[in-house]
Each structure stands twice: as C-alpha cells, then as structure tokens.
Amino acid sequence: MNVGELLAALPEDDSSSSSATAWEQEKLQEIFADLANRPAPTGSLHRLWTISELSSEIALAYLNFWVRGWFSDAEASQRRLAETNLRVALKLFHRLGYLRGAMAKLGQTLGNLPGIVPNDVSDTLDRLHFDAPPMHFPLVREVVRNEFGKGVEELFREFDTVPFAAASLGQVHRARLKSGERVAVKIQYPGIARTINADFRNLAALLFPMRLGKNWDYTKAQFEEIRRMLNQEVDYEQEAESTRAARKLFRPEDGIVVPEVYAEYSGKRVLTTEFLEGVHLDGYLATNPVQSSRNDFGTRLYTACNRMVYAFMPYVDPHPGNYLFLSDGRLGLLDFGCVQHYGAEEREIMLLADRLAFDDPSLIPVVVQKVCGVSPGDSEFPAYVQMMTESREWAAAPFYSRGPFDFGDERYFRAGVENVVGMMRKRMTGAHPMYVYWNRGFYGVLSMLLRLRAQVNAHEIIRRERAAAGLG
Amino acid sequence: MRITVATKSATRQRILEAAKGLLLADGWNHTTTRGIAIAAGIATGTLFNYFPTKEAIAAALIADALEGAAKEFREGTPENSLEADLFTLVWSGLRKLSDYRKFLGQALDSVFSPLARSSPESAGEALRVDHLELVESTISAHGYPGPRSPVTVQLYWTLYLGIFAFWAADDSPGQEDTLALLDRSLKLFVASLSIGQEGTNERR
C-alpha cells in the first residue's frame, strides 16, 4: 500500500462537519498527497533553480490572489486567501528540502500521512532527513577555517577530501588526528542552519490563521516541537553533548558502542568523533547473516533504545544510516543530533505511559486525559479509551510474550500500522508534542528489527532496564 | 632630476598604504585624494602623476590583492572540478581583500560600474580583463571547449560582482552566507557551460 492509497482510504469525517471543514480537509489532503508523491529534489542544479524560483513563485501566487480578489465577495475572498496560503506553503515545502521532511512529519501528526507501512518505512525515514548540497573540498576547508581559525592541514594529519557519508545539512569525512586516532569529521553546509527559524516563521504565518482541524492547538504545539528539534539537530555543540551523555550509558559488556567526541576539533558546524569501522543494515543483511547473529544485533538494538528511553533521552532518529554493524558483533550508534531530552513534564508522561504498559492497565483513562487532552466528560472519551486499550495491548505484546519475541513477523508491525491508521481515520490526533518524535523513534526501531528479522527477549530487556532505572 | 623606477615604485606603494589607512579609518566617502597625498607626504599634483582618481587608487589596491590571489592560484594544485577551482580562485581573492571589506562595497560601485566599462582605460577594466582571462584558462583546463559566448562571460562577471557586493555587506559568522552564495552561484555558472554542449564532460 502506498501513501496515495492510504490517503484515498482515509477520510471518514463525521457528517456533521461543515462544508468549510470539508473543504479544508480536502485541500490539506491534496497538498500532503502531492507532497508525498513528489520525490525530493536531488540534483544540485535542480536545487539551485528551485531556490531562485521560490520568491517569484510566492509573488505570483499572491498576485493571482490579488487579481482574483477584485471579482469576489468577502467570504469567497477569505477562502481564496486560505487556498493561496496553502499553495504557497506547498511550494515552500517543495523548495526547502529539509522543511519538506519536517512537514512530512507534521503531515503524519495531522493524520494524513501515516507513512509507516513496512515497505515504505525506510524510504519515509530517509525523506525525513535534512537535505543540503554536496560540498567540494575547498568549501569544506573554509567551513573548517571559519570554525577553528586554522586550516584542515594544520588540524589533521590526514583528511580525506571525498566525503563518505551524508549528514544533517552536511557531510562526513574520514580523517586522522595528529596524534594518530582515526576520526569522522562531520561538516555542515554554511548558512542553512540559521534560516530554520525564519523559514518556520514564514510557514507559521501562512498556516496558522487557518485553524485546520479540531486538534489545531496540538498541531501548533507539534509544529513548535519540530522547529525546536530541527534547531537542535543542526547544533553540533548540542549533538556533542548528547553523544557524550549517551556514551556514559553503555558498558563494554553491552556490546553497544557510542563514538568518543574530540572536543578540540568540534564546534557549532564541525563535529569530530572517533571513527567506527562497520557496515550499515543493508551491508550487514547482504552477508546473509545467521539467525543467532540477527538476534544478537536485535538484542543490542532493543537494549540501546530502551536504555536511552529510561535515561529520559530517547534516540528518535533510528535511521538505518545511524546504526553500524561492527565485525566483532558490537552495535555502533551514530549521530545524536536527534535525541529528545525530557524535562519534568515529559518525564511524568513517559513514566505514566510506562506504568500503563507494564504495570497497571487501569491507568488508561488517566493516560487519555493526560496525553491526549480528552476528559471523561467529552463525547469522544470512550473512543479514546478504546483506542488506548488496543494500542497498549499491541505495544506491550513483546513484553508479555514468553521467551524471545519475533520482531520479524510482519503481522505484528502491520497490526501497529493498522492501529495508527485507525486512529487517523477517526481523526484522533490529539497528542502531547513529545509524541511527534517519540513515534518516529518507536516505529523506526520496530522497522529496523523487522528488517533484521530479529527474535529478541523483550521481556527480559525491559525488565532489566526498568529495574536499573528503579521502576517495576 | 631623473626619478628611478625604484623610487617610483616606492612612492606608488606609499600612496597605496596611505590610502588604505585612510579608507579603513574614514570610509570611502570621507577619503579624498588630497588627504591621501598629505598622508603619503607628497604634493596632490604628484599623486595625480600616479593615480588620476580616487577610484584608480581603490582599483590598484584591489588589483594588488587580487593579483596576489591569482598568483597563489596559478601556483597551487588544481582541484578536480571546475567548480572547486573557481571557488578557490574567487574565495582566495576575497580573503586577500578582507582588510578592505568595509569600504569595498562603495568602491566597487565606482570601480566596476558597468558604465565605466565603456572606457577601456577605466581602472576596473584592466581588473576585469585579467580576471576573465584567468577564468577562461581555468575553464579550458577542465575540458570545456571554447570559445565562450559573450553571454557566458557576462553571466560569470555578473555573478562575480554580485558575490563581491554581497560579501562586502555580509554580517553572518565568518561570512558563511557568502560561502553558500559563492558555492551556489558557481554551480549555476558551471551548469550553464554545459547547456548545448552535450557530451562535454568534466575532465579530471
């Protein structure tokens, strides 16, 4: 099933909705369908043109609105303004690669793009990634000089001029320090990070006057969460902090390794870490690994994910490119730009949901109120309770199974997807903003385990991790 | 009395040093040829033997800096793409000019004015011709067959001046916005070279 088919299956609005709401829903779906079906621009020339086209397209769109406004009455003109805003916003999504990804996330929370169907999952996660033009070496050299006031040659013994991987708004180069250590140097494309807030202001100005959908306040909060996380993701100093914090969570016997950060060679736009030698998921699967090896890696992946959750810093970018399969059997975790750091409010919600999942199913009504913002007096409360009951049953199933749980069973993943699709169809989109990224992390890990076809003793891992965190 | 070549060169240098000091301290609009002559310890009339206008002095300062960058570029190891080579050439020029960044915006307007180009003796014209020759030889070295059309040359020059103007007013940290603009402008320019020349590829 592709996203278009999902969209076609989705609208099940109640008949009481006004025509204006129907119109909004229709437009929005049209826009997100279009967004989903267009491939992200890849060629650098294409990007270049799209940037220069942007301002003229906005100008044209407004001109169109202005001219049509001469002939229409006030109410219709309001509608056209909304339509024009949407179209301009749509063009913005298409033009700004990284924002397209962000908006796809927002689309998911709006209930239009579940985007978590097994076959699509890696593609979708791929698209939820920053996009920046590749940099040739002279440009890389200048970014490094800007950061440290020194040239690449002065800083490193060796520096590979050809990048070996793409990264958030940049690329990664192999290098060797003067002291001999092999390192990975992540370099950010100049200037883009500073545009995020301005881009979001523009989008907010276009979208916010419309109040689309009944959960619009949640949508706004989720929009703000995305803006906050994107800013965090391009701040390599913050990423260095998160990497150091994550590194402290694992012991050698876990078989999970987080690379060391070299602070002296790291800054806001350059991040230097220990170089880990290994292959990504596709490379690992290509070796046709035996089941026990798959299970071992699956166990490490599941452990890593839970360890970070119980440290209140979930790893919410479980992109296949961020995991490394080392030949000695260890699992490497890379790229800590997209890590949530829970404050008091998020911790309280997380612990409540945790107790609901593993200790006390009777907490369902409390969680519905706290997480979804729906009160017992609301007409939709019973439906939310029902939804939460089903979600809980599904999400906690690996914990309650006896012995290893088969994450490679596609039926399990599909059941989760159907859960989400069901929620979306009923427009049950109220959720605390922390769940925008939480869901991405949760489904991301499950899709990794699915592709690994790993059987993991989830019960044992969760029990152990909870006990270490003083829970259960 | 005969003025030796060495003396002439030293005087020229003194004028340029004095001009640089005044331009940095007082800005483009408040610096006069008279002031420069006084600072250089020569008569205003003598200054005019060397430079007919303030624009000519600015052009000489810019030309000296750019010449230094061009020399380094010629002596350096070529990059493996035309984009990277042109980036190195332009950015090293900007780095050499970084002391003059404050007044460069206004000076450029006079030195490189499109109207001034109608006069072959204009101060900016020599700079333009030198730079474009170097660009042309770099493009050829990367295997793009010539000759370049006047439109291509004008496109490059327009981008180049645009980058200069942008850089002169760029307040972003380390002028990172100029880095991005230069990178994107050169991608655009290099892509334009291939239009209508299918089969012509970068020779590494």
Interface residues (C-beta under 8 A of the other chain):
Chain A: S44 L45 L48 I51 P133 M135 H136 F137 P138 L139 E142 V143 R145 N146 E147 Y189 P190 G191 I192 R194 R269
Chain B: E79 S81 E83 A84 F87 T88 W91 S172 P173 G174 E176 D177 L179 A180 D183 R184 K187 L188 A191
